[in-house]
Amino acid sequence: MAEIQEKPHTVELFTEVAPKYEFLNSIMTAGMDRSWRKTLLKISEAALGQTPKDILDLATGTGDVPRMMAEKWPRAKITGTDPTVAMLDVARKRKSSIVWQEGVAEKIAFPDESLDLITIAFGFRNVAEASRLKAAQEAFRVLRPGGVFSILELGLPARNPWRKSYSFLLRFGMPNFAGLFSPKDPYKYLSQSILDFPPPENIRRMLSKAGFVPFAPRPLSLGMTWLYVGKKSPHKNQD
């Protein structure tokens, strides 16, 4: 098993919620999580400028993003990695051509310049803050020239009135609701991780520092979710 550099205890927390993870995500986002993922794939393909052939989904969880990829791009070779075995076990129960592997974002087990697209949906905030730049650098390393790294992450609305209401909902509503169906502690952590995640401009600067040409951060659903896209220069010389 790869050395886990995620935040402390996240593997244990996600092991607890794995059986009901997708169900609770759908309920707590009023089904918007699927539309956000569709936007992730649409914008990623547009940024790439072609249909991706070799794809990696990091922090894949139970595999909802790779399954959507397989529907959209049936000829693509798709791999989903996650540090939590219980999540991958759920993903493997559904027959598909997707490759499921243990792995972490900051140590990608692929050769240099071997992938067209790398995505991470709702998992980047679970990478330890000190390791996030390393994760972006790893994505840059394994992407081919012209490749795309896309991050879909929950966040806070920019507008103050809605921001305050949403912060209250995250802090109290999400854990209490999830606790009706699943252990409450993992969702307390998830709520706090959204509140603690850096502002969009910080993520854009991090992508730039890793070597990417970053697109402007894109708010979805008033900023409940943000899409960050970095493109590797199509030219070999990255100086």
Buried (B, 14 or more C-beta within 10 A) or exposed (E): EBEBBBBEEBBEBBBBBBBBBBEBBBBBBEEBBBEBBEBBBEBBBEBBEEEBBBBBBBBBBBBBBBBBBBEBBEEBBBBBBBBBEBBBBBBBEEEBEBEBEBBBBBBBBBEEBBBBBBBBBBBBBBBBEEBBBBBBBBBBBBBBEBBBBBBBBBBBBEEEEBBEEBBEBBBEEBBEBBBEBBBBBBBBBBBBBBBEBBEBEEBBEBBEEBBBEBBEBBBBBEBBBBBBBBBBBEEEEEE
